Amino acid sequence: MFLDRSLVLETVQAAFAQRRLLVVGDLMLDRYLWGEVTRISPEAPVPVVRLHKETENGGGSANVALNLVQLGLQTSLAGWVGQDAAGERLLGLLQQAGIDTSLIQTVANRPTISKTRIIGGHQQMLRLDLEENQPLDTAFLQQCQEQIVAHIHHPERRPQAIILSDYGKGMLQEPLCQTLIHTARQLQIPLLVDPKGMDYRKYRHATVITPNRRELMEAVAAQEQEHIPAGELNRLLRAGERLRQALQIELLAVTLSEQGIALLEQDQEPRRIPAMAREVYDVSGAGDTVISTLAASLASNLPIMDGLHLANLAAGVVVGKLGTTPITRVELLSALANEEHPAQSDKICTLESALQRVTQWRQRGEKIVFTNGCFDLLHAGHVTYLEKARQLGAHLVVGLNTDRSVRALKGPHRPIIHEADRARVLAAMAAVDLVIPFDEETPLTLICTLQPHILAKGADYQEHQVVGGSEVKSWGGSVALVPLVEGRSSTNIMAHIQRQQDDPSQQGA
């Protein structure tokens, strides 16, 4: 639970007051080659991926910066790229997102670090890495350091928080780390570190470090020459606290995947926040999202536990996506809204929110089924119909007529059940993945926006009568007419109730 939920909500809604943040670290270009696997190569026992599309995104510290700018913060990024096409594309991507790239240097004798992932269906088949392992030139790092320190001291550019995003690629050597930490402490700016490697001494005196479980195990082993098994979490946290004290770090926030986040601090027992993800699909970039959201929270003066809780919510969103994808402010607001009513109630959403989820499902190659109706006085016929519709694909989205829309279709005495209650009952069904109330007399806007693979309707319709049928076919989808249960209808139920009221002798008939 948040200490001050209303303050957190106001902070996110206000885009963290567009605070200024600085990210320093290792930049990468993430490339994705998306396709499907239909056969094994006759040349070798390997799958053949038929390529459908290519996408690119910022990786490493670039993904941290993209998370920040998507949340609404003013973001500067320091690092380097190679003097090559990949570097140009990465710079263009960052600049298009609104990130200040004036601190990014171009290096002539090194390639831009890039990772190319080949995705077959929704499974990563292979990753190709391009990078140079030779250390960066000391004079170059000194030049970077001077420019970054000048940026921090500049009164119009001074950040409210600094992130060191270390991917172990050479940018964050100990002299640069310690200079930036010392500068931040002098100016009372919180400095957060996403660490890499086994020696954390270069991060001493930082405000917060955010290792994951494996990274903390490696750092503790290097510090104390003792291996702690992964299952002994309490022992690991005690060793982490000793490491925190030895390095004089204010806070150590350990990300623990399905076990959430643990916070270690002076004179406190470890505090825990449970994991929020309902479906973990790809953990790529989750650590970037955690440190970005936490830094934004601290820059906005939110309490550390509220910042961690918010970061945990954000991580729960991004692990449900495929590929390295930053959190957006709309997604974070949606996660906040849904947190109070998990499971069924978060299925009820606006068209905008539904589109984001449907897009994620489509990117994962999952088939989307759409149907619609009033669903007034939900009965066995409705339940059977929805279950059959769900069997046609991976996800069933239901467009629900609002009360005004029902009255326009069925007259002034309908609906019997209020739209909020009808939506809540539908959302409780395992067969239903999303419920979208709509006020129009037809769901055509919903259908054209979501572009489902299959449009389902009751078999009492003919295909040419189904609203949106021709549109669905235009993008390669299909219309499915689902058989109905004979004798089950809301009209029959209401007629039976009316007969009982008119003739008491019929009661129980």
PyMOL commands that set and color helices and strands:
alter all, ss='L'
color gray80, all
select helices_A, chain A and resi 5-13+15-18+61-70+85-96+138-153+174-186+200-203+213-224+233-247+257-259+286-299+304-318+329-339+345-347+351-363+380-390+403-410+419-427+444-450+463-465+469-474+490-502+504-506
alter helices_A, ss='H'
color red, helices_A
select strands_A, chain A and resi 20-25+27-40+47-60+74-82+100-107+114-120+123-130+161-165+191-194+208-209+251-255+261-265+271-273+368-373+395-401+434-438+454-458+478-482
alter strands_A, ss='S'
color yellow, strands_A
deselect
rebuild
show_as cartoon
